[in-house]
């Protein structure tokens, strides 16, 4: 397998996952207050929404790379 086929498969897989899940979340820890030996930190949960057009676009781009990526002019 060459790099173009691998990139195409990764794009298509990420597009499918984006359509299936629609969003992902992660936790960000920030240091709020540091008073001598006492430190207070806050864990903040953030969510990133993936638009439908981005998932479909990734699938289409991966398909185009898979079909036309190996053609030589």
Backbone atoms as SQL, in Angstrom:
CREATE TABLE atoms (id INTEGER PRIMARY KEY, chain TEXT, resi INTEGER, resn TEXT, atom TEXT, x REAL, y REAL, z REAL);
INSERT INTO atoms VALUES
  (1, 'A', 1, 'UNK', 'N', 0.843, -1.189, 0.000),
  (2, 'A', 1, 'UNK', 'CA', 0.000, 0.000, 0.000),
  (3, 'A', 1, 'UNK', 'C', 0.880, 1.241, 0.000),
  (4, 'A', 2, 'UNK', 'N', 0.532, 2.163, -0.824),
  (5, 'A', 2, 'UNK', 'CA', 1.309, 3.394, -0.848),
  (6, 'A', 2, 'UNK', 'C', 0.652, 4.448, 0.050),
  (7, 'A', 3, 'UNK', 'N', 1.319, 5.574, 0.188),
  (8, 'A', 3, 'UNK', 'CA', 0.872, 6.616, 1.115),
  (9, 'A', 3, 'UNK', 'C', -0.474, 7.224, 0.707),
  (10, 'A', 4, 'UNK', 'N', -0.745, 7.314, -0.589),
  (11, 'A', 4, 'UNK', 'CA', -2.007, 7.905, -1.040),
  (12, 'A', 4, 'UNK', 'C', -3.191, 7.029, -0.638),
  (13, 'A', 5, 'UNK', 'N', -3.043, 5.712, -0.777),
  (14, 'A', 5, 'UNK', 'CA', -4.131, 4.806, -0.383),
  (15, 'A', 5, 'UNK', 'C', -4.372, 4.857, 1.129),
  (16, 'A', 6, 'UNK', 'N', -3.295, 4.923, 1.881),
  (17, 'A', 6, 'UNK', 'CA', -3.434, 4.991, 3.340),
  (18, 'A', 6, 'UNK', 'C', -4.118, 6.293, 3.746),
  (19, 'A', 7, 'UNK', 'N', -3.722, 7.405, 3.127),
  (20, 'A', 7, 'UNK', 'CA', -4.351, 8.694, 3.428),
  (21, 'A', 7, 'UNK', 'C', -5.827, 8.675, 3.054),
  (22, 'A', 8, 'UNK', 'N', -6.158, 8.042, 1.930),
  (23, 'A', 8, 'UNK', 'CA', -7.555, 7.952, 1.503),
  (24, 'A', 8, 'UNK', 'C', -8.382, 7.143, 2.495),
  (25, 'A', 9, 'UNK', 'N', -7.840, 6.037, 2.960),
  (26, 'A', 9, 'UNK', 'CA', -8.566, 5.197, 3.921),
  (27, 'A', 9, 'UNK', 'C', -8.736, 5.922, 5.250),
  (28, 'A', 10, 'UNK', 'N', -7.712, 6.643, 5.691),
  (29, 'A', 10, 'UNK', 'CA', -7.807, 7.405, 6.941),
  (30, 'A', 10, 'UNK', 'C', -8.859, 8.512, 6.817),
  (31, 'A', 11, 'UNK', 'N', -8.885, 9.205, 5.678),
  (32, 'A', 11, 'UNK', 'CA', -9.890, 10.250, 5.461),
  (33, 'A', 11, 'UNK', 'C', -11.303, 9.677, 5.486),
  (34, 'A', 12, 'UNK', 'N', -11.490, 8.558, 4.806),
  (35, 'A', 12, 'UNK', 'CA', -12.818, 7.949, 4.765),
  (36, 'A', 12, 'UNK', 'C', -13.245, 7.452, 6.148),
  (37, 'A', 13, 'UNK', 'N', -12.323, 6.846, 6.884),
  (38, 'A', 13, 'UNK', 'CA', -12.651, 6.358, 8.223),
  (39, 'A', 13, 'UNK', 'C', -12.977, 7.510, 9.165),
  (40, 'A', 14, 'UNK', 'N', -12.204, 8.605, 9.079),
  (41, 'A', 14, 'UNK', 'CA', -12.492, 9.742, 9.956),
  (42, 'A', 14, 'UNK', 'C', -13.815, 10.402, 9.580),
  (43, 'A', 15, 'UNK', 'N', -14.158, 10.431, 8.295),
  (44, 'A', 15, 'UNK', 'CA', -15.444, 10.966, 7.876),
  (45, 'A', 15, 'UNK', 'C', -16.606, 10.137, 8.394),
  (46, 'A', 16, 'UNK', 'N', -16.461, 8.814, 8.323),
  (47, 'A', 16, 'UNK', 'CA', -17.509, 7.924, 8.839),
  (48, 'A', 16, 'UNK', 'C', -17.661, 8.089, 10.346),
  (49, 'A', 17, 'UNK', 'N', -16.533, 8.148, 11.057),
  (50, 'A', 17, 'UNK', 'CA', -16.607, 8.346, 12.509),
  (51, 'A', 17, 'UNK', 'C', -17.222, 9.694, 12.859),
  (52, 'A', 18, 'UNK', 'N', -16.910, 10.709, 12.080),
  (53, 'A', 18, 'UNK', 'CA', -17.498, 12.032, 12.313),
  (54, 'A', 18, 'UNK', 'C', -19.003, 12.025, 12.130),
  (55, 'A', 19, 'UNK', 'N', -19.488, 11.277, 11.138),
  (56, 'A', 19, 'UNK', 'CA', -20.935, 11.190, 10.929),
  (57, 'A', 19, 'UNK', 'C', -21.617, 10.363, 12.003),
  (58, 'A', 20, 'UNK', 'N', -20.968, 9.285, 12.429),
  (59, 'A', 20, 'UNK', 'CA', -21.578, 8.404, 13.429),
  (60, 'A', 20, 'UNK', 'C', -21.653, 9.077, 14.794),
  (61, 'A', 21, 'UNK', 'N', -20.551, 9.661, 15.244),
  (62, 'A', 21, 'UNK', 'CA', -20.517, 10.235, 16.589),
  (63, 'A', 21, 'UNK', 'C', -20.980, 11.691, 16.635),
  (64, 'A', 22, 'UNK', 'N', -20.653, 12.494, 15.668),
  (65, 'A', 22, 'UNK', 'CA', -21.131, 13.867, 15.612),
  (66, 'A', 22, 'UNK', 'C', -20.385, 14.855, 16.483),
  (67, 'A', 23, 'UNK', 'N', -19.757, 14.390, 17.542),
  (68, 'A', 23, 'UNK', 'CA', -18.978, 15.282, 18.403),
  (69, 'A', 23, 'UNK', 'C', -18.052, 14.446, 19.279),
  (70, 'A', 24, 'UNK', 'N', -17.068, 15.112, 19.859),
  (71, 'A', 24, 'UNK', 'CA', -16.221, 14.456, 20.845),
  (72, 'A', 24, 'UNK', 'C', -15.918, 15.462, 21.945),
  (73, 'A', 25, 'UNK', 'N', -15.593, 14.942, 23.113),
  (74, 'A', 25, 'UNK', 'CA', -15.318, 15.826, 24.240),
  (75, 'A', 25, 'UNK', 'C', -13.972, 15.462, 24.856),
  (76, 'A', 26, 'UNK', 'N', -13.397, 16.455, 25.506),
  (77, 'A', 26, 'UNK', 'CA', -12.136, 16.258, 26.206),
  (78, 'A', 26, 'UNK', 'C', -12.137, 17.104, 27.464),
  (79, 'A', 27, 'UNK', 'N', -11.269, 16.761, 28.392),
  (80, 'A', 27, 'UNK', 'CA', -11.183, 17.471, 29.664),
  (81, 'A', 27, 'UNK', 'C', -9.902, 18.287, 29.695),
  (82, 'A', 28, 'UNK', 'N', -10.049, 19.551, 30.038),
  (83, 'A', 28, 'UNK', 'CA', -8.912, 20.461, 30.132),
  (84, 'A', 28, 'UNK', 'C', -8.762, 20.872, 31.583),
  (85, 'A', 29, 'UNK', 'N', -7.577, 20.659, 32.130),
  (86, 'A', 29, 'UNK', 'CA', -7.329, 21.023, 33.525),
  (87, 'A', 29, 'UNK', 'C', -6.571, 22.339, 33.572),
  (88, 'A', 30, 'UNK', 'N', -7.119, 23.294, 34.306),
  (89, 'A', 30, 'UNK', 'CA', -6.474, 24.594, 34.428),
  (90, 'A', 30, 'UNK', 'C', -6.204, 24.894, 35.899),
  (91, 'A', 31, 'UNK', 'N', -5.128, 25.597, 36.139),
  (92, 'A', 31, 'UNK', 'CA', -4.779, 25.993, 37.499),
  (93, 'A', 31, 'UNK', 'C', -5.399, 27.360, 37.769),
  (94, 'A', 32, 'UNK', 'N', -6.275, 27.420, 38.715),
  (95, 'A', 32, 'UNK', 'CA', -6.995, 28.655, 38.998),
  (96, 'A', 32, 'UNK', 'C', -6.299, 29.505, 40.060),
  (97, 'A', 33, 'UNK', 'N', -6.011, 28.905, 41.213),
  (98, 'A', 33, 'UNK', 'CA', -5.466, 29.688, 42.324),
  (99, 'A', 33, 'UNK', 'C', -4.281, 28.943, 42.925),
  (100, 'A', 34, 'UNK', 'N', -3.204, 29.669, 43.174),
  (101, 'A', 34, 'UNK', 'CA', -2.044, 29.094, 43.847),
  (102, 'A', 34, 'UNK', 'C', -1.717, 29.994, 45.028),
  (103, 'A', 35, 'UNK', 'N', -2.020, 29.523, 46.204),
  (104, 'A', 35, 'UNK', 'CA', -1.837, 30.311, 47.423),
  (105, 'A', 35, 'UNK', 'C', -0.916, 29.533, 48.353),
  (106, 'A', 36, 'UNK', 'N', 0.376, 29.828, 48.283),
  (107, 'A', 36, 'UNK', 'CA', 1.356, 29.113, 49.093),
  (108, 'A', 36, 'UNK', 'C', 1.402, 27.648, 48.686),
  (109, 'A', 37, 'UNK', 'N', 1.279, 26.731, 49.662),
  (110, 'A', 37, 'UNK', 'CA', 1.326, 25.302, 49.336),
  (111, 'A', 37, 'UNK', 'C', -0.011, 24.765, 48.794),
  (112, 'A', 38, 'UNK', 'N', -1.027, 25.587, 48.808),
  (113, 'A', 38, 'UNK', 'CA', -2.356, 25.141, 48.372),
  (114, 'A', 38, 'UNK', 'C', -2.583, 25.554, 46.920),
  (115, 'A', 39, 'UNK', 'N', -2.932, 24.584, 46.103),
  (116, 'A', 39, 'UNK', 'CA', -3.252, 24.851, 44.705),
  (117, 'A', 39, 'UNK', 'C', -4.658, 24.364, 44.410),
  (118, 'A', 40, 'UNK', 'N', -5.431, 25.210, 43.790),
  (119, 'A', 40, 'UNK', 'CA', -6.776, 24.833, 43.371),
  (120, 'A', 40, 'UNK', 'C', -6.793, 24.743, 41.854),
  (121, 'A', 41, 'UNK', 'N', -7.291, 23.628, 41.353),
  (122, 'A', 41, 'UNK', 'CA', -7.369, 23.474, 39.903),
  (123, 'A', 41, 'UNK', 'C', -8.798, 23.113, 39.513),
  (124, 'A', 42, 'UNK', 'N', -9.110, 23.424, 38.281),
  (125, 'A', 42, 'UNK', 'CA', -10.455, 23.191, 37.766),
  (126, 'A', 42, 'UNK', 'C', -10.346, 22.302, 36.529),
  (127, 'A', 43, 'UNK', 'N', -11.179, 21.269, 36.492),
  (128, 'A', 43, 'UNK', 'CA', -11.259, 20.433, 35.303),
  (129, 'A', 43, 'UNK', 'C', -12.474, 20.889, 34.503),
  (130, 'A', 44, 'UNK', 'N', -12.209, 21.290, 33.277),
  (131, 'A', 44, 'UNK', 'CA', -13.258, 21.834, 32.431),
  (132, 'A', 44, 'UNK', 'C', -13.491, 20.881, 31.258),
  (133, 'A', 45, 'UNK', 'N', -14.723, 20.455, 31.090),
  (134, 'A', 45, 'UNK', 'CA', -15.054, 19.546, 30.000),
  (135, 'A', 45, 'UNK', 'C', -15.497, 20.354, 28.784),
  (136, 'A', 46, 'UNK', 'N', -14.826, 20.126, 27.657),
  (137, 'A', 46, 'UNK', 'CA', -15.147, 20.839, 26.427),
  (138, 'A', 46, 'UNK', 'C', -15.654, 19.846, 25.394),
  (139, 'A', 47, 'UNK', 'N', -16.602, 20.288, 24.569),
  (140, 'A', 47, 'UNK', 'CA', -17.168, 19.452, 23.510),
  (141, 'A', 47, 'UNK', 'C', -16.953, 20.129, 22.166),
  (142, 'A', 48, 'UNK', 'N', -16.495, 19.345, 21.199),
  (143, 'A', 48, 'UNK', 'CA', -16.271, 19.838, 19.843),
  (144, 'A', 48, 'UNK', 'C', -17.274, 19.138, 18.934),
  (145, 'A', 49, 'UNK', 'N', -18.123, 19.919, 18.274),
  (146, 'A', 49, 'UNK', 'CA', -19.101, 19.366, 17.344),
  (147, 'A', 49, 'UNK', 'C', -18.493, 19.277, 15.950),
  (148, 'A', 50, 'UNK', 'N', -18.746, 18.167, 15.280),
  (149, 'A', 50, 'UNK', 'CA', -18.246, 17.963, 13.924),
  (150, 'A', 50, 'UNK', 'C', -19.415, 18.153, 12.962),
  (151, 'A', 51, 'UNK', 'N', -19.334, 19.129, 12.059),
  (152, 'A', 51, 'UNK', 'CA', -20.435, 19.365, 11.133),
  (153, 'A', 51, 'UNK', 'C', -20.612, 18.189, 10.163),
  (154, 'A', 52, 'UNK', 'N', -21.841, 18.003, 9.722),
  (155, 'A', 52, 'UNK', 'CA', -22.142, 16.912, 8.799),
  (156, 'A', 52, 'UNK', 'C', -21.380, 17.098, 7.493),
  (157, 'A', 53, 'UNK', 'N', -21.284, 18.344, 7.015),
  (158, 'A', 53, 'UNK', 'CA', -20.593, 18.576, 5.753),
  (159, 'A', 53, 'UNK', 'C', -19.120, 18.189, 5.826),
  (160, 'A', 54, 'UNK', 'N', -18.514, 18.291, 7.001),
  (161, 'A', 54, 'UNK', 'CA', -17.110, 17.921, 7.145),
  (162, 'A', 54, 'UNK', 'C', -16.935, 16.405, 7.040),
  (163, 'A', 55, 'UNK', 'N', -17.855, 15.657, 7.636),
  (164, 'A', 55, 'UNK', 'CA', -17.794, 14.201, 7.538),
  (165, 'A', 55, 'UNK', 'C', -18.013, 13.720, 6.121),
  (166, 'A', 56, 'UNK', 'N', -19.012, 14.275, 5.461),
  (167, 'A', 56, 'UNK', 'CA', -19.287, 13.898, 4.074),
  (168, 'A', 56, 'UNK', 'C', -18.133, 14.315, 3.173),
  (169, 'A', 57, 'UNK', 'N', -17.591, 15.493, 3.390),
  (170, 'A', 57, 'UNK', 'CA', -16.456, 15.969, 2.596),
  (171, 'A', 57, 'UNK', 'C', -15.229, 15.078, 2.747),
  (172, 'A', 58, 'UNK', 'N', -14.978, 14.610, 3.963),
  (173, 'A', 58, 'UNK', 'CA', -13.837, 13.717, 4.190),
  (174, 'A', 58, 'UNK', 'C', -14.041, 12.383, 3.478),
  (175, 'A', 59, 'UNK', 'N', -15.274, 11.871, 3.481),
  (176, 'A', 59, 'UNK', 'CA', -15.557, 10.615, 2.788),
  (177, 'A', 59, 'UNK', 'C', -15.380, 10.792, 1.283),
  (178, 'A', 60, 'UNK', 'N', -15.898, 11.880, 0.744),
  (179, 'A', 60, 'UNK', 'CA', -15.775, 12.134, -0.697),
  (180, 'A', 60, 'UNK', 'C', -14.315, 12.337, -1.089),
  (181, 'A', 61, 'UNK', 'N', -13.581, 13.118, -0.311),
  (182, 'A', 61, 'UNK', 'CA', -12.166, 13.361, -0.618),
  (183, 'A', 61, 'UNK', 'C', -11.363, 12.063, -0.547),
  (184, 'A', 62, 'UNK', 'N', -11.653, 11.229, 0.431),
  (185, 'A', 62, 'UNK', 'CA', -10.980, 9.941, 0.524),
  (186, 'A', 62, 'UNK', 'C', -11.307, 9.048, -0.654),
  (187, 'A', 63, 'UNK', 'N', -12.560, 9.053, -1.082),
  (188, 'A', 63, 'UNK', 'CA', -12.950, 8.260, -2.246),
  (189, 'A', 63, 'UNK', 'C', -12.269, 8.727, -3.517),
  (190, 'A', 64, 'UNK', 'N', -12.188, 10.041, -3.689),
  (191, 'A', 64, 'UNK', 'CA', -11.515, 10.592, -4.871),
  (192, 'A', 64, 'UNK', 'C', -10.035, 10.227, -4.854),
  (193, 'A', 65, 'UNK', 'N', -9.398, 10.333, -3.693),
  (194, 'A', 65, 'UNK', 'CA', -7.988, 9.948, -3.594),
  (195, 'A', 65, 'UNK', 'C', -7.793, 8.463, -3.872),
  (196, 'A', 66, 'UNK', 'N', -8.701, 7.649, -3.391),
  (197, 'A', 66, 'UNK', 'CA', -8.585, 6.213, -3.588),
  (198, 'A', 66, 'UNK', 'C', -8.743, 5.842, -5.052),
  (199, 'A', 67, 'UNK', 'N', -9.675, 6.476, -5.754),
  (200, 'A', 67, 'UNK', 'CA', -9.925, 6.145, -7.139),
  (201, 'A', 67, 'UNK', 'C', -8.892, 6.766, -8.077),
  (202, 'A', 68, 'UNK', 'N', -8.606, 8.051, -7.895),
  (203, 'A', 68, 'UNK', 'CA', -7.726, 8.766, -8.827),
  (204, 'A', 68, 'UNK', 'C', -6.308, 8.948, -8.329),
  (205, 'A', 69, 'UNK', 'N', -5.989, 8.477, -7.165),
  (206, 'A', 69, 'UNK', 'CA', -4.665, 8.702, -6.593),
  (207, 'A', 69, 'UNK', 'C', -3.543, 7.955, -7.281),
  (208, 'A', 70, 'UNK', 'N', -3.832, 6.817, -7.864),
  (209, 'A', 70, 'UNK', 'CA', -2.770, 6.014, -8.469),
  (210, 'A', 70, 'UNK', 'C', -2.603, 6.258, -9.956),
  (211, 'A', 71, 'UNK', 'N', -3.450, 7.046, -10.546),
  (212, 'A', 71, 'UNK', 'CA', -3.350, 7.293, -11.985),
  (213, 'A', 71, 'UNK', 'C', -2.149, 8.178, -12.288),
  (214, 'A', 72, 'UNK', 'N', -1.435, 7.793, -13.310),
  (215, 'A', 72, 'UNK', 'CA', -0.275, 8.596, -13.742),
  (216, 'A', 72, 'UNK', 'C', -0.607, 9.253, -15.063),
  (217, 'A', 73, 'UNK', 'N', -0.175, 10.512, -15.237),
  (218, 'A', 73, 'UNK', 'CA', -0.516, 11.227, -16.456),
  (219, 'A', 73, 'UNK', 'C', 0.346, 10.817, -17.627);
